[in-house]
Amino acid sequence: MTIQLGTRHPEKAKKADSVIPRKPKWIRKKKIDGPEYYETRRLMRDHNLATVCEEAACPNIGECWSKRHATMMIMGEVCTRGCSFCNVSTGRPDALDLFEPGRVAGAVKKLGLRHVVITSVDRDDLADGGAEHIAQTIRAVRHQNPGTTVEVLTPDFLGKGDAADVVFDAAPDVFNHNLETVPHLYPTVRPGARYYTSLRLLDDAKRANSEIFTKSGLMVGLGESLNDVRQVMDDLRAAQVDFLTVGQYLQPTPKHHPIDRFWSPEEFAQLEQIARSKGFLHVSATPLTRSSFHADEDFAALKQARQRAIANGA
């Protein structure tokens, strides 16, 4: 779906353009669009489902869809937030589709997914931020796919009281909420969010159910320093977060937050080493890492890491 910037991002329309720098060779990916890719796209259309793969212009869409892996984005295609990095449309969302959880479950079954990632737009217009809809989707997927593990990437439920408890009670196998960036960049990168609210949400998830794996992700290249990232890692470990993803920010349009710099593959390797030394069960840190990229393989690695930790008495 092609949407003009003025319609898709009204809050950015009056912002000055910034030059999008040429991507270094380690960022560029060859286009992959074989028959499995088109079959995955057709299935999403047939089930009337949005995907974050498309809406967020993910660079890994070809690789994932060619493996019949798609990350479904529930509660509509329009977000109530206007984060400066994000390509998802901003505006007033439609009413929730009560039949969507069943369609997601059906798509998971047809794709034959062993592990599924379900994300959503922010729904600040809803009293519970969409928590009940997320929980219903988890239950619907499990009902139709009893052998499939479920990972959710949720909003922050800012100002929604204990709404997140509804999601915790549905017991996803992985609860993910991305911090996205370092605290001092929140006013420009995530103006509608609060760093410590997001951190507390992750801590609450682990306190509610210690068996749930918790996960969070960061982008680099927005203007942060290595020490900034180290501090976020420490904050996440204090919240008992199990899994950290770190990827390079890529600017969707000239109106979005400008790229400060491209971190090199060697710097990403350093970030992974630092994160592992801080005690994360699993870390994925590469230029093209995204929250749901290789999520099934990462979940298997998480389980193995927990088993090793238990065996070693950790």
N, C-alpha and C positions, 0 to 999 in steps of 0.2 A: 504494500500500500504506500503510495507516494503522497505526502502531505506537505504543503508549502510551509515554510518556517513561520510565517505570520499566524497561521492557523494552529500549527503544531506546538509552537512555543511562544505564545503571545507575550509572556513576561520578558522574553529576550529580544523582541522585535526592535526596541529602541537602543539596544546596546551597540557600542561601536564594534566593528569587525576587528578581528585579530588574524594575523597570518598563520595558517596551519603549516607547520614545518614539514618538510619531506621526511617520510618514514625511513629509518635506517634499515639496512638489509635484514636485520634479525627480527623485524616486525612484519615484513611483507609475507603474505601467504598466497600460494597458488589457488586459483579458483577450483573448487571441487563441486561438481553438480551432476553426478551419475544418476542412474535410475532410482537408487535407494533415496537419494536426496529429494527427487521429485515425488516419490511415493510418500515420504514423510510430510512434505508440504501439502500434498493432496489430502492426506489423512487429517491434518490440522484444519484445513478448509472444510472438509466434510463434517467435522465435529464442531465447527464454528468456534474454534479456540484461538486465542491470541498466544504468541510466544514471545518471551523476552529476547530470544535469538534474533527475531526480526525487529521488534520495537526498539531495542537498545542497540541495534546495528552491530551485533557481536561479530568479531573477526573470525570466530571459529565455527560459524554456522555451517559451512560446507562440510567440514570434517565430522561434526556431530550429526548432522542430518543424514549424511551418507552412512552412518552407523545406526540410523533409526533412533537417535537420541534427541529428544526435543524437550526444552524446559518451558512448561506451560505457565502463562501469566494470567492469573485469575482476577476476577472482579472488574473486568473491563480493560480497555486500552488507554484510558485517560486517567492521569494521576492528579491528585489535588495539590501536590508539591511542585516546585519549580527549581529543582537543584541545578546548579550551573553546569554540571558535567554530563547530565543525563539526556538521552535522546528520546525518552518516552514522552508522549504528548501530555501537555498540561492543560487543565481546564475543569469543567464541571462534569463529573462522570454520570453515566446512566444508572438507573436502579439496578440492584443486584439481580442476576439471572439465577433463579432458584434451581434450575435444571443443570447448571454448569458443573457442579460436583460429579454428577452421573456421567456427563460427557467426558470429563477428564478421566474418570475411571475407565470408560470404554476405550478411550484412545490409548491409555496405558496398556490395556489388554491387547489391543490390535498391534501395538508396537512390540509387544513381548518384553517389556522392560523389567529387569530384575531390581532396578533402583530408579526411582523417579525424583526429579527436583521440581517442586511447585513454588513459584514465586507470585508476587502480586504487585499492583500499584498501591500507593498510599491512598487510603480512603478516610481522610479526616472528616468527611461529611457524614460518616456513619457513627452512631453512638458508641459502638464497640470497635471501631476501626476495621471492621471486617473479620474479627476474630472467630465468630461463630461460623462464618462461611468457610474460612480456612479449615476449621475443625471438621466441618461436614465433608469437605473435600478429602481430608485425610481418611475419614471413616469410609467414604464411598470407594476410594482407591483400594483400601484393604478388603472391603467386602467383595469386590469383583476380582481382586488380585491378591489372594492371601499370602502368596510367596514373595511379594514385592515389598522392598523397604522404601520408606517415604522420607524425603528430606524437604523441609519447608524453609523458604527464605522470606521472612516476614517484614512488614513495616515496624515502626517503633512503638505504635499505639500511644503516642504522645498525648497526654491529657485524657486518656481513656480509663483511668483508674486501674482496676485489676483485670481488664479485658483479656490480657495476654494469658491469664490462667486458663482460659477456655482452650487455647491452643496447647498449652502444656498438658492439660488433662487428656487431650486426644493422643498424647504420647507419640509424636513423630520420632522416627529413628534418629534423625539429625535436625536440630533446630539451629537455623542460620539467621543471623542479622548482621549486616555489614556496617562497620564503622565508617568505611569508605575513605576517610582521610584523618589527618591529625587535628587536635583540638583547635589550634589557632587559625585553621583554614575553614572551620565550620561556618562563620558568618558569610563567607563568599561562596563556598562550595555546597554546603548543606544548610542554607539559612532557615529552613523550616524545622530543623532537627536540633537536638541538644546532645552533645558528646556523652555526658554522664548519664543521660536517660538511656541512650543506646547501650552503654556499658552495663548499666543496672539491669536492663532487660536480659542480657546474656547471663548475668549472675543469677537472676531470678529463675531462669530456665533450668540451670543446673541445680539450684536449691530445691526447685519443685520436683525434679526427678533426676537423680544422679545417674540413671542409666541412659538418659538421652545424651547423645554426643552434641556438643555445642561447637559452633563454627562462626568465624567472622572473616571479612575480607577488607583489604586496603588497596587503593590505587596509589601509585607513585608517579611523579612527574607533574604534580600540581603546585609545587613550591615548598615542599617539605624537605627537611634535612634528615640525614641518617640518624642523628640523635633523636629527632622527633619520632621517627619510626620505632626506634628502640624503646622509647617511653610508652608508646601505644602497645607494643608487645608486652611490656611489663604490666600494664593495666589489664590487658586481656588475660594474662596468666593469673593475676590476682582475682579475676572473675571466673577462674577455672575453665577457660575456653580450651577446647581440645585441639581444634584444627584452625590453622591460619592460611588464608590465600593472599598472595600479593601479586598484582599485575600492573602493567604499564597503562596509564591513562592515555586514551586516544580521543582527540577532540572531534566531535561529530560534525560541527559547522563552525564558521567564523564567529558566530554569535555566542558560542559556548565558552566555558572557561579556557583560557589559553594554556597550551602546554608549556611548562617551565623548562623541562628538559626530558630527554630520553635516558632512562637508566640502562646501563649496559648489561649484557648477560652475566658478566663477571660480578657486577654489583648485586644482581638478583641471587646469584649463588652465595654471595656473602650474607644476604638477608636470610636465606634459608638456613645457613649454618648458625647464624645468631639466634634465629627463632627456635631451632632444635635445641640449642644449648640452654634455652630458657624453659624447656620442658613441655612444649607442645607435643601431643601425640603424633601429629602429622602436619606437614607444611608443604604447600605448593607455591613456589615463588619463581616465576618466569615472566618474560615480557608479555606473553599471550595468555597467562593464567587468568581465568574468570571463575566466578563462584561455582558454576555448574559444569565446568569443563573437566571431563574425565571423572565425574562425580561418582560413578559406579566403582571405578578402580580405587578411587580415594577412600570410599566407604569400606571396601575390603581391607585396605591398608590400615584404616582406623581401628577396625575390629582386631586385626592382628597385633597392632601396637598396644591396645588395651590388654590383650591376653598376655603379651610379654611383660607388661608392667605388673600385672597381677601375679604372674609366675615369679617375678623378681621381688615381690613384696612391696612394690611401690604403692 
